[in-house]
Amino acid sequence: MEAVRTKSHLPGAAWGSALILTVVLTSLLAIVGVLFLMVSRLDRMASSSVSQNVELDLAVDTVVGRICEQLAWDVPGTDLGGGLLPEYHDYPGPEDPWLAVLEPNDAGFWQQISDVNGILALSGRQTRNLPLIVVPDDASIELDPVDGRPSGAQLADADGDGIGDSRWIGLDGITSGRGERVYAAVRVIDNGGMLNVNTGYKFDPFDPNVSDPNMPAYWLIDGTTPLQVNVVGLADRPGRLPLLTPAERRLNEANLLAARDPCTAPPRDPYGAGAYETEVIWPYYDLHGSYTPFDISDELELRNRFLLNQRDTDTRIERFGWTGSFRDPSVGEVPVGSASSGWNVAGWFAHANMSTNPDLYDYRHIATTYSMDRIISSAPNPYLGGQKRMADVNRDSPEAIRDAIFAGLIDAGSGLPISALEGTAAQIAANIVDFRDDNSDVTVVPEDSNSSALHYGFECPCIYISEVAAIKIGIPAPRTSYAIELHKPYFEDGYPAGGQWRLMVGSDPVNIAWSATTGGTARFHVVRFEDPLAPGLLPGVIFGDPCDIDVTMPGYKPPGSATVQDASISGTMDSMAGRRVDLQRRRPGGFITVDSFTIPVASPTWLAAGIGLRGIQRDIGRHKCIRGLWDTAARADAATLGRPNSYPGPGDAVDARQVQAHPYLDPTIYRNKFGYVVFKNVGEIGMVFAADGYNVLAGSIEGNLRLDLQLALYSRILNFLTVVNPTMDPIDSDRDGISGVDIDEIKVPGRININTAPPYVLEQLPWMRPPLPAPPGAISAAVVAYRDKAEVAVRGGTGAGAVSDYRTRLGYEGFRSLSELIWVPEMGFYASDGADQIGFPDLTRVKTLVNRDGAADDFEERDLIFQRISNLISVRSDVFTAYVLVRIGTDGPQRRVIAILDRSEVNPDRKETKVKIRALHQVTDPW
């Protein structure tokens, strides 16, 4: 059978295939279109992201640039135009609106937030005394409907720890690519208000590792090195129990040394050879040796989000062995107010202010690896080549010191005539030079605009006329003999050199021949003017010193082993009555009168025939010689030639006021490593007279004579004087190959700014923590309360004495000069006990008085703490941390950065205005 073949005749078969193909092609086109749109959108997003990053970077650069401009403009000596100069100090107050306080005050308020470009003040936004509140990181910027600026009721969080610490400002002239305005929040804090963990070490006046063959250890803890700032205190929380044992404290010290000196076993103690200072501190961390100080990575970790610790990122400073200092479980790792933090404002405040809870107080925000100050001043000194730098009271010329002091006197604004200020400056300069040197040559300093007006330095040896005695014989005719006693109060003083001292009796000169073997003892010298017909003087001379207990004193001679000096004058001895006797010492070009006394004429008890040897005595009690307190002729008594006077006599009123008047630096204490006798601390110039030491009015007291740094007249001179002078040391600090005199080396690392440091930081300065039973913080907290015109309850104190209330004190906030620190009553701790300070840290050591100087509660004890820390503190700084938050629009993308800014190379003399950005680091989210 033949197969039947059939053929399909479906009418739509070809069209169906085409339709399928059309659908497929259409789908492919749709997919391509979607992909194109997606790619286009991704491109737009990427382009937008790049654009936003560029815009945020531009905003950050703009803000940081404006901060740098402000820091450069604020350097002393900068000409702001129109005769304006910036103030010398850095304090978070109206004169430095760009500077924010480091931590909130005891009442829980920010005393000041940063106003870098002044726009907050111009728009009436509050920048002072702002409360602590939580600010969410994504909170929209609220705009004022009136002026269109960010609201004055809103705070921003510049540093990112969750607490409002700044205000939003609009950046003029900067908008996004879509026309959105760019905003910023800024917080600038001072690294100088923190403890520098690279320059500090510890304060221990009895450290057995401190060694010097010439003195016990505690004589070296004198505030002359930043290593004496107690950064080891950061390892010992004052409120945590149990307290560290001595062994644990020693381990903490060893851990710090090992971290900074890992290549030496055991680590070198920095108090030993001093290599750490030479190789690390003074070269400004430009290291060429084996030491490894903490670096900028540690700094950024410490500065991260202010009080917050960076999660899972530990730097070396967190790992070297101080448990609980910088890596503490109680310190939050995420911002306050975030879901996972568990923190509230009270908890944050407990970590930010020690008065709340010392155990919780966070040490991260008060520790730094990098801080700097400089020995600059706001006025050029012509004797220093016109440089705007401080004069070195130990090394610079008398004229350079004079001009620096004059600038300080002018800056104080006393209103006194220029001529009077010039004379005062010249006199102080002469006294400083003669106090510091180890010779007996009188320094002569002329006034600047009147070279013929000369001022003479108060120089040792100190010698005074102490008694005038006479005997009158009336048979067969009245004849009189006289004796003049000279007193040298201090064993330490050398004997007057031959030809350098004389008595002028009227117009008759009598050269003084006082030596170790003739003419007297170490303390007394008697010049005899004897008439042969009126004998009887010599039996009345009995040499004896008031310090016979120490016969081993160099230069001491046992009583009775010396003789008097015989002298004669023109005319008869009887003609001496009524004559003026001047004690004079040689100075360049002639003699200067040191002391004088006019011999009285006869009285019933003086120069009366037949009553024997009589004397008129001066008060030579401890520290009273220079006051010139004399008995009267009517009270003439038995002479005490050659030995301590009996003035005042029975029934006389005792004048207890004293004046230490010894221009002398003990070479066993004040000799530096180069062999020179120098002031160790700049505050020690308070030991010097501001007045003429050779023309002292009878009855003068310390306030009339001393360079009293507490007085407003002298309060600014320490802005122009220093004893820390890296321009003259042998260290090549700036690594420019010049190891001798280098005028560019004016940086001083590690100083603490007393205007910005919190109480705990101040308490780590040498001698700032008083001995028990005084409570911790009794001095440092009072300093901060005085500085900020506030009230503070002293940590651990009880009773009325535990509160220092300076809210209504006169004057401005902050300290304009170092010496204003003495205005704080609590700084005079050692002059408030009615007793003489025993030994160190007192400034004067007198061997024969068992390390007492014999003057209780005097200016020296009042200023003791200040003088010991004066090299380690400042009222200004050169390194700052800026927290910057920028945002595009009120709800747009934002960026947060930390900038470490260093203006220590800004030099107004050379028109150098560039601030160095030591770090500019983006702050990542901690979640």
ZAMARGU-4260 file (C-alpha; in steps of 0.2 Angstrom, whole numbers, plus 5000, padded with zeros to 4 digits):
<rodrens>
0) 5000/5000/5000 | 5006/5017/4996 | 5009/5028/5010 | 4998/5043/5011 | 5008/5059/5014
5) 5000/5074/5022 | 5005/5092/5023 | 5001/5105/5037 | 4992/5120/5032 | 4992/5129/5049
10) 4990/5148/5044 | 4999/5156/5058 | 5015/5146/5061 | 5028/5158/5053 | 5020/5173/5061
15) 5021/5164/5079 | 5040/5162/5077 | 5042/5180/5072 | 5032/5185/5087 | 5042/5175/5099
20) 5058/5183/5091 | 5050/5200/5093 | 5047/5197/5112 | 5064/5191/5115 | 5072/5205/5106
25) 5061/5217/5115 | 5065/5209/5131 | 5083/5210/5127 | 5082/5228/5123 | 5072/5232/5139
30) 5086/5223/5149 | 5099/5233/5140 | 5089/5249/5143 | 5088/5244/5161 | 5106/5240/5162
35) 5110/5256/5154 | 5099/5266/5166 | 5107/5256/5180 | 5125/5260/5174 | 5120/5277/5171
40) 5113/5279/5188 | 5128/5271/5196 | 5139/5282/5186 | 5129/5297/5192 | 5130/5290/5210
45) 5148/5287/5209 | 5151/5304/5201 | 5140/5312/5215 | 5150/5302/5228 | 5166/5308/5221
50) 5159/5326/5220 | 5153/5325/5238 | 5170/5318/5244 | 5178/5332/5235 | 5166/5345/5242
55) 5169/5338/5260 | 5187/5338/5257 | 5186/5356/5252 | 5176/5360/5267 | 5188/5352/5279
60) 5203/5361/5271 | 5194/5377/5272 | 5190/5375/5290 | 5207/5369/5295 | 5214/5383/5285
65) 5204/5396/5294 | 5209/5388/5311 | 5227/5389/5305 | 5225/5407/5301 | 5218/5411/5318
70) 5232/5402/5327 | 5245/5412/5316 | 5237/5428/5320 | 5237/5424/5339 | 5256/5422/5340
75) 5264/5436/5351 | 5273/5449/5340 | 5261/5448/5326 | 5256/5464/5318 | 5237/5464/5316
80) 5236/5481/5308 | 5230/5497/5315 | 5243/5496/5330 | 5234/5480/5336 | 5244/5465/5343
85) 5237/5449/5350 | 5237/5446/5368 | 5251/5435/5375 | 5241/5422/5384 | 5230/5408/5378
90) 5214/5406/5388 | 5197/5400/5383 | 5189/5417/5386 | 5183/5432/5376 | 5201/5437/5370
95) 5203/5419/5363 | 5186/5414/5357 | 5193/5401/5345 | 5199/5391/5360 | 5187/5378/5369
100) 5189/5372/5387 | 5197/5355/5389 | 5184/5348/5400 | 5168/5354/5408 | 5168/5364/5424
105) 5162/5357/5441 | 5144/5363/5438 | 5143/5353/5422 | 5144/5367/5409 | 5156/5370/5395
110) 5164/5387/5400 | 5168/5391/5382 | 5166/5382/5365 | 5176/5387/5349 | 5171/5402/5338
115) 5184/5401/5325 | 5179/5415/5313 | 5169/5425/5325 | 5152/5422/5316 | 5144/5415/5332
120) 5147/5430/5342 | 5142/5441/5327 | 5125/5432/5326 | 5122/5432/5344 | 5124/5414/5347
125) 5129/5409/5365 | 5147/5402/5366 | 5149/5403/5385 | 5142/5392/5399 | 5133/5379/5389
130) 5125/5364/5397 | 5130/5346/5393 | 5117/5337/5382 | 5117/5322/5371 | 5118/5326/5352
135) 5113/5312/5340 | 5126/5311/5326 | 5112/5311/5312 | 5102/5326/5320 | 5096/5338/5307
140) 5103/5355/5307 | 5090/5367/5313 | 5090/5384/5304 | 5084/5400/5312 | 5069/5406/5302
145) 5074/5424/5304 | 5092/5425/5298 | 5093/5408/5290 | 5109/5403/5300 | 5110/5387/5311
150) 5099/5389/5326 | 5106/5397/5342 | 5097/5384/5352 | 5106/5369/5345 | 5122/5361/5349
155) 5133/5350/5338 | 5145/5336/5342 | 5162/5341/5334 | 5173/5328/5342 | 5160/5313/5340
160) 5158/5307/5358 | 5140/5310/5358 | 5140/5326/5369 | 5136/5343/5361 | 5152/5353/5362
165) 5151/5366/5348 | 5139/5375/5336 | 5135/5373/5318 | 5141/5387/5307 | 5138/5390/5288
170) 5154/5391/5278 | 5153/5407/5267 | 5156/5405/5249 | 5156/5386/5249 | 5141/5376/5242
175) 5139/5359/5235 | 5138/5355/5216 | 5119/5356/5218 | 5119/5373/5227 | 5117/5366/5245
180) 5126/5376/5259 | 5140/5367/5268 | 5140/5368/5287 | 5154/5365/5300 | 5156/5362/5319
185) 5173/5365/5326 | 5181/5362/5343 | 5199/5367/5346 | 5208/5362/5362 | 5225/5365/5369
190) 5238/5351/5370 | 5247/5362/5382 | 5234/5358/5395 | 5239/5340/5396 | 5253/5329/5403
195) 5266/5325/5390 | 5270/5307/5391 | 5286/5309/5381 | 5294/5323/5391 | 5288/5319/5409
200) 5293/5306/5421 | 5289/5307/5440 | 5290/5318/5455 | 5298/5309/5470 | 5309/5320/5481
205) 5317/5305/5489 | 5320/5295/5473 | 5335/5284/5477 | 5339/5284/5458 | 5343/5302/5458
210) 5361/5304/5462 | 5373/5318/5462 | 5390/5317/5472 | 5387/5335/5479 | 5370/5334/5486
215) 5356/5323/5492 | 5343/5317/5480 | 5329/5329/5485 | 5340/5344/5481 | 5339/5339/5463
220) 5319/5339/5462 | 5319/5357/5459 | 5308/5360/5443 | 5323/5362/5431 | 5318/5348/5420
225) 5301/5342/5412 | 5306/5325/5418 | 5300/5330/5435 | 5282/5332/5429 | 5274/5317/5437
230) 5266/5308/5422 | 5268/5291/5431 | 5253/5298/5441 | 5243/5293/5426 | 5246/5275/5431
235) 5239/5277/5449 | 5221/5282/5450 | 5219/5292/5466 | 5201/5286/5470 | 5204/5268/5466
240) 5205/5255/5480 | 5216/5246/5484 | 5230/5259/5482 | 5245/5253/5473 | 5259/5246/5483
245) 5277/5254/5482 | 5282/5239/5471 | 5268/5242/5459 | 5272/5260/5457 | 5290/5255/5454
250) 5284/5243/5441 | 5274/5257/5432 | 5290/5268/5432 | 5299/5253/5424 | 5286/5250/5411
255) 5286/5268/5406 | 5305/5268/5404 | 5305/5252/5395 | 5292/5258/5383 | 5303/5274/5379
260) 5319/5265/5380 | 5317/5247/5373 | 5334/5244/5367 | 5343/5245/5383 | 5342/5233/5397
265) 5338/5238/5410 | 5331/5254/5403 | 5341/5270/5407 | 5334/5281/5421 | 5331/5298/5413
270) 5337/5306/5430 | 5354/5298/5427 | 5365/5303/5413 | 5352/5315/5406 | 5354/5307/5389
275) 5335/5306/5386 | 5333/5325/5388 | 5348/5327/5375 | 5342/5314/5363 | 5323/5315/5364
280) 5316/5330/5372 | 5326/5345/5366 | 5328/5338/5348 | 5309/5339/5347 | 5307/5321/5344
285) 5318/5321/5329 | 5327/5305/5334 | 5344/5299/5330 | 5346/5287/5345 | 5339/5272/5352
290) 5325/5279/5361 | 5307/5276/5355 | 5295/5290/5362 | 5277/5288/5358 | 5272/5295/5341
295) 5258/5303/5331 | 5248/5286/5330 | 5247/5286/5349 | 5242/5305/5349 | 5228/5301/5337
300) 5222/5287/5348 | 5222/5298/5363 | 5213/5312/5354 | 5200/5300/5346 | 5182/5306/5349
305) 5188/5315/5365 | 5183/5303/5379 | 5180/5287/5368 | 5192/5273/5365 | 5194/5266/5348
310) 5187/5249/5348 | 5199/5235/5343 | 5213/5247/5338 | 5226/5248/5351 | 5242/5259/5349
315) 5258/5256/5359 | 5253/5269/5372 | 5239/5257/5377 | 5249/5242/5378 | 5265/5246/5387
320) 5259/5242/5405 | 5248/5255/5413 | 5232/5245/5416 | 5217/5256/5417 | 5225/5272/5411
325) 5221/5272/5392 | 5213/5256/5390 | 5200/5256/5403 | 5184/5245/5402 | 5174/5259/5410
330) 5178/5271/5396 | 5165/5269/5382 | 5169/5264/5365 | 5154/5271/5356 | 5146/5289/5358
335) 5135/5294/5372 | 5117/5291/5367 | 5120/5277/5354 | 5110/5261/5357 | 5125/5251/5362
340) 5134/5263/5373 | 5123/5263/5389 | 5130/5280/5393 | 5121/5295/5398 | 5126/5313/5402
345) 5130/5309/5420 | 5141/5294/5416 | 5150/5304/5403 | 5153/5319/5415 | 5160/5307/5428
350) 5174/5303/5416 | 5176/5321/5411 | 5178/5329/5428 | 5188/5323/5443 | 5178/5331/5456
355) 5163/5319/5452 | 5172/5303/5454 | 5191/5302/5454 | 5191/5283/5451 | 5181/5285/5435
360) 5191/5301/5429 | 5197/5297/5411 | 5216/5300/5409 | 5215/5299/5390 | 5209/5317/5387
365) 5223/5324/5398 | 5238/5315/5391 | 5247/5320/5375 | 5263/5314/5366 | 5266/5331/5358
370) 5265/5349/5366 | 5276/5364/5363 | 5279/5382/5369 | 5292/5395/5365 | 5303/5408/5373
375) 5295/5422/5363 | 5289/5439/5369 | 5278/5452/5361 | 5292/5466/5360 | 5308/5466/5351
380) 5324/5467/5362 | 5337/5478/5353 | 5351/5470/5362 | 5345/5453/5355 | 5346/5459/5337
385) 5328/5465/5338 | 5322/5447/5341 | 5305/5445/5349 | 5312/5432/5362 | 5314/5432/5380
390) 5330/5438/5388 | 5340/5425/5397 | 5343/5431/5415 | 5358/5420/5417 | 5367/5423/5400
395) 5361/5439/5392 | 5369/5456/5394 | 5363/5468/5408 | 5356/5479/5395 | 5346/5465/5386
400) 5339/5461/5403 | 5335/5479/5407 | 5325/5481/5391 | 5315/5465/5393 | 5310/5471/5411
405) 5306/5488/5404 | 5294/5480/5391 | 5286/5470/5405 | 5284/5486/5416 | 5276/5495/5401
410) 5265/5480/5397 | 5258/5480/5415 | 5250/5497/5411 | 5254/5505/5428 | 5253/5523/5422
415) 5270/5528/5430 | 5281/5540/5420 | 5292/5532/5407 | 5308/5539/5417 | 5302/5530/5433
420) 5300/5514/5424 | 5317/5515/5415 | 5325/5518/5432 | 5316/5503/5439 | 5321/5492/5425
425) 5339/5497/5426 | 5340/5494/5444 | 5332/5477/5444 | 5344/5472/5429 | 5359/5477/5439
430) 5353/5467/5455 | 5349/5452/5444 | 5366/5451/5437 | 5375/5454/5454 | 5364/5441/5462
435) 5368/5428/5449 | 5386/5430/5447 | 5400/5422/5458 | 5411/5438/5460 | 5410/5453/5471
440) 5411/5466/5457 | 5397/5479/5457 | 5387/5479/5441 | 5383/5496/5433 | 5368/5498/5422
445) 5363/5515/5414 | 5345/5519/5410 | 5341/5517/5391 | 5337/5535/5387 | 5349/5543/5400
450) 5366/5535/5400 | 5372/5546/5414 | 5358/5539/5426 | 5368/5524/5433 | 5361/5510/5444
455) 5372/5499/5454 | 5369/5481/5458 | 5367/5475/5476 | 5382/5463/5477 | 5390/5453/5490
460) 5399/5453/5502 | 5386/5461/5513 | 5393/5473/5526 | 5385/5485/5537 | 5390/5498/5551
465) 5383/5489/5566 | 5390/5499/5581 | 5399/5515/5585 | 5407/5516/5602 | 5417/5529/5611
470) 5426/5532/5628 | 5429/5550/5635 | 5442/5554/5648 | 5440/5570/5657 | 5457/5571/5666
475) 5467/5582/5664 | 5456/5588/5649 | 5442/5579/5639 | 5449/5568/5626 | 5438/5555/5616
480) 5442/5539/5607 | 5431/5530/5595 | 5428/5513/5587 | 5417/5508/5572 | 5411/5490/5571
485) 5407/5482/5554 | 5396/5467/5553 | 5396/5454/5539 | 5380/5443/5543 | 5384/5429/5531
490) 5398/5416/5533 | 5396/5412/5514 | 5402/5429/5509 | 5420/5431/5506 | 5431/5444/5515
495) 5432/5461/5508 | 5446/5462/5495 | 5460/5475/5499 | 5457/5492/5491 | 5439/5488/5488
500) 5431/5495/5504 | 5434/5510/5514 | 5426/5521/5528 | 5424/5540/5525 | 5424/5549/5541
505) 5419/5566/5535 | 5432/5568/5521 | 5445/5556/5528 | 5446/5539/5519 | 5451/5524/5529
510) 5454/5508/5519 | 5447/5492/5526 | 5460/5479/5530 | 5448/5464/5534 | 5455/5447/5530
515) 5455/5429/5537 | 5470/5433/5548 | 5469/5451/5553 | 5456/5464/5558 | 5442/5453/5564
520) 5432/5437/5563 | 5421/5430/5549 | 5407/5441/5556 | 5414/5456/5564 | 5428/5469/5561
525) 5432/5484/5572 | 5441/5500/5566 | 5449/5509/5581 | 5452/5528/5581 | 5461/5529/5598
530) 5467/5545/5606 | 5483/5540/5617 | 5476/5551/5630 | 5459/5542/5630 | 5463/5523/5631
535) 5451/5510/5636 | 5444/5504/5619 | 5454/5489/5616 | 5448/5480/5632 | 5430/5482/5627
540) 5433/5472/5610 | 5429/5453/5613 | 5427/5444/5596 | 5414/5431/5595 | 5402/5425/5582
545) 5384/5421/5584 | 5387/5404/5576 | 5401/5397/5587 | 5392/5380/5587 | 5399/5376/5570
550) 5418/5378/5571 | 5421/5368/5555 | 5413/5382/5545 | 5425/5387/5531 | 5433/5404/5536
555) 5427/5403/5554 | 5440/5408/5567 | 5438/5405/5585 | 5433/5419/5596 | 5446/5430/5602
560) 5459/5426/5589 | 5458/5442/5579 | 5463/5460/5582 | 5456/5477/5578 | 5462/5488/5564
565) 5469/5504/5570 | 5466/5520/5560 | 5468/5539/5561 | 5460/5554/5554 | 5465/5572/5551
570) 5462/5583/5566 | 5458/5577/5584 | 5447/5562/5588 | 5435/5574/5597 | 5431/5582/5581
575) 5423/5566/5575 | 5407/5570/5585 | 5394/5576/5572 | 5403/5568/5557 | 5395/5557/5545
580) 5403/5540/5543 | 5401/5532/5526 | 5405/5514/5522 | 5409/5513/5504 | 5414/5500/5491
585) 5422/5501/5474 | 5412/5501/5459 | 5418/5505/5441 | 5424/5523/5440 | 5424/5526/5459
590) 5415/5521/5475 | 5397/5519/5480 | 5391/5522/5498 | 5384/5506/5506 | 5379/5512/5523
595) 5381/5527/5533 | 5379/5534/5551 | 5381/5551/5559 | 5390/5551/5575 | 5379/5560/5588
600) 5386/5574/5599 | 5387/5573/5617 | 5372/5567/5628 | 5370/5562/5646 | 5373/5544/5642
605) 5384/5547/5626 | 5401/5555/5627 | 5399/5560/5645 | 5416/5560/5654 | 5419/5547/5666
610) 5406/5534/5662 | 5417/5522/5653 | 5415/5513/5636 | 5398/5517/5628 | 5390/5511/5612
615) 5376/5515/5600 | 5370/5499/5592 | 5361/5494/5577 | 5348/5480/5576 | 5358/5466/5567
620) 5346/5452/5571 | 5343/5439/5558 | 5338/5448/5542 | 5337/5465/5549 | 5354/5473/5545
625) 5348/5481/5529 | 5333/5490/5538 | 5345/5502/5547 | 5337/5501/5564 | 5348/5511/5576
630) 5347/5515/5595 | 5348/5533/5600 | 5362/5543/5609 | 5350/5545/5623 | 5350/5526/5625
635) 5368/5523/5623 | 5374/5507/5633 | 5389/5497/5636 | 5398/5493/5620 | 5397/5475/5612
640) 5412/5477/5600 | 5416/5462/5591 | 5401/5451/5595 | 5382/5451/5593 | 5373/5467/5599
645) 5362/5468/5613 | 5349/5479/5603 | 5335/5479/5607 | 5338/5481/5626 | 5327/5476/5640
650) 5309/5484/5639 | 5312/5489/5620 | 5298/5484/5608 | 5304/5470/5597 | 5302/5473/5578
655) 5299/5455/5570 | 5298/5461/5552 | 5313/5454/5542 | 5321/5456/5525 | 5332/5443/5518
660) 5346/5454/5510 | 5359/5442/5504 | 5363/5443/5485 | 5370/5426/5484 | 5367/5409/5476
665) 5374/5394/5485 | 5386/5386/5472 | 5382/5369/5479 | 5364/5371/5474 | 5364/5383/5460
670) 5379/5378/5449 | 5373/5371/5432 | 5381/5356/5423 | 5392/5368/5413 | 5400/5375/5430
675) 5391/5392/5431 | 5382/5398/5446 | 5364/5402/5439 | 5346/5404/5443 | 5338/5387/5441
680) 5320/5394/5439 | 5315/5410/5431 | 5303/5413/5446 | 5319/5414/5458 | 5322/5432/5452
685) 5309/5436/5466 | 5323/5434/5478 | 5331/5449/5470 | 5328/5467/5476 | 5319/5479/5464
690) 5326/5494/5474 | 5343/5501/5477 | 5351/5490/5490 | 5363/5503/5496 | 5350/5517/5499
695) 5337/5508/5510 | 5326/5519/5522 | 5326/5514/5540 | 5312/5503/5544 | 5310/5496/5526
700) 5302/5479/5525 | 5301/5466/5511 | 5287/5474/5502 | 5297/5490/5500 | 5313/5482/5493
705) 5309/5465/5485 | 5305/5461/5467 | 5288/5456/5473 | 5281/5447/5458 | 5264/5447/5466
710) 5263/5466/5463 | 5253/5471/5447 | 5268/5482/5442 | 5280/5467/5440 | 5266/5455/5435
715) 5271/5455/5416 | 5290/5454/5417 | 5290/5435/5416 | 5283/5436/5399 | 5300/5444/5394
720) 5312/5434/5404 | 5318/5416/5405 | 5332/5404/5411 | 5327/5391/5399 | 5337/5396/5383
725) 5339/5382/5370 | 5347/5396/5358 | 5363/5395/5369 | 5364/5376/5374 | 5376/5364/5365
730) 5361/5353/5358 | 5357/5355/5340 | 5338/5355/5343 | 5332/5359/5325 | 5345/5347/5317
735) 5352/5361/5306 | 5370/5357/5310 | 5372/5372/5322 | 5376/5365/5339 | 5382/5382/5347
740) 5372/5398/5347 | 5357/5396/5336 | 5344/5409/5337 | 5331/5398/5329 | 5330/5386/5343
745) 5317/5394/5354 | 5305/5379/5357 | 5302/5372/5374 | 5293/5355/5374 | 5282/5348/5388
750) 5277/5364/5397 | 5260/5365/5405 | 5248/5380/5401 | 5241/5385/5418 | 5227/5393/5408
755) 5220/5377/5401 | 5226/5363/5412 | 5213/5355/5423 | 5217/5352/5442 | 5224/5335/5440
760) 5237/5340/5427 | 5242/5355/5438 | 5244/5343/5453 | 5257/5333/5444 | 5269/5348/5444
765) 5283/5347/5457 | 5278/5352/5475 | 5260/5356/5469 | 5252/5343/5480 | 5254/5348/5498
770) 5259/5336/5511 | 5247/5328/5522 | 5235/5331/5531 | 5231/5344/5517 | 5218/5336/5505
775) 5223/5332/5487 | 5219/5346/5476 | 5220/5359/5489 | 5231/5370/5479 | 5228/5364/5461
780) 5209/5365/5462 | 5210/5382/5470 | 5221/5388/5456 | 5208/5383/5443 | 5194/5391/5453
785) 5204/5407/5454 | 5208/5407/5436 | 5190/5404/5430 | 5182/5415/5444 | 5173/5400/5451
790) 5169/5391/5467 | 5176/5374/5470 | 5175/5361/5483 | 5193/5354/5486 | 5194/5335/5483
795) 5193/5326/5499 | 5192/5341/5510 | 5180/5344/5524 | 5174/5360/5533 | 5175/5378/5528
800) 5193/5377/5522 | 5187/5364/5509 | 5179/5377/5498 | 5188/5391/5487 | 5176/5404/5481
805) 5183/5416/5469 | 5167/5420/5459 | 5167/5438/5464 | 5186/5441/5464 | 5192/5457/5455
810) 5200/5456/5438 | 5198/5446/5422 | 5198/5427/5420 | 5214/5418/5416 | 5232/5422/5419
815) 5241/5435/5408 | 5258/5431/5415 | 5266/5417/5425 | 5268/5427/5441 | 5249/5430/5442
820) 5249/5413/5448 | 5255/5420/5465 | 5239/5429/5466 | 5231/5413/5471 | 5231/5413/5490
825) 5233/5394/5491 | 5249/5395/5481 | 5257/5402/5497 | 5254/5386/5506 | 5272/5386/5514
830) 5270/5404/5521 | 5254/5400/5531 | 5261/5390/5545 | 5270/5403/5555 | 5286/5393/5555
835) 5302/5393/5545 | 5303/5381/5531 | 5315/5367/5535 | 5327/5363/5521 | 5321/5360/5503
840) 5311/5365/5494 | 5315/5381/5503 | 5327/5391/5492 | 5340/5396/5505 | 5350/5383/5514
845) 5361/5389/5529 | 5372/5376/5536 | 5373/5384/5553 | 5355/5385/5555 | 5351/5366/5551
850) 5344/5370/5534 | 5333/5385/5540 | 5336/5402/5534 | 5329/5410/5549 | 5315/5420/5541
855) 5297/5412/5544 | 5283/5415/5531 | 5293/5428/5521 | 5291/5431/5502 | 5303/5416/5498
860) 5291/5404/5507 | 5276/5412/5500 | 5283/5410/5482 | 5291/5393/5485 | 5279/5383/5475
865) 5278/5395/5461 | 5297/5397/5459 | 5299/5378/5459 | 5287/5376/5444 | 5291/5392/5435
870) 5301/5383/5421 | 5288/5370/5418 | 5273/5381/5415 | 5267/5394/5403 | 5252/5405/5399
875) 5252/5400/5381 | 5254/5386/5369 | 5259/5381/5352 | 5251/5364/5348 | 5232/5362/5347
880) 5220/5348/5342 | 5205/5353/5331 | 5190/5342/5330 | 5181/5347/5313 | 5164/5341/5308
885) 5158/5346/5290 | 5141/5342/5282 | 5133/5346/5265 | 5116/5353/5268 | 5106/5351/5284
890) 5104/5332/5282 | 5117/5327/5269 | 5133/5318/5270 | 5146/5323/5283 | 5164/5320/5288
895) 5173/5321/5304 | 5192/5324/5306 | 5205/5327/5319 | 5219/5339/5315 | 5235/5341/5326
900) 5241/5359/5323 | 5258/5366/5327 | 5262/5384/5326 | 5279/5383/5334 | 5287/5389/5318
905) 5276/5404/5315 | 5289/5418/5316 | 5283/5436/5315 | 5300/5443/5314 | 5303/5433/5298
910) 5285/5435/5291 | 5283/5416/5292 | 5265/5412/5295 | 5263/5394/5291 | 5255/5383/5304
915) 5261/5365/5302 | 5248/5351/5301 | 5256/5337/5310 | 5241/5326/5307 | 5225/5327/5298
920) 5215/5311/5301 | 5197/5306/5297 | 5188/5299/5311 | 5179/5283/5307 | 5163/5277/5314
925) 5166/5266/5330 | 5152/5254/5327
</rodrens>
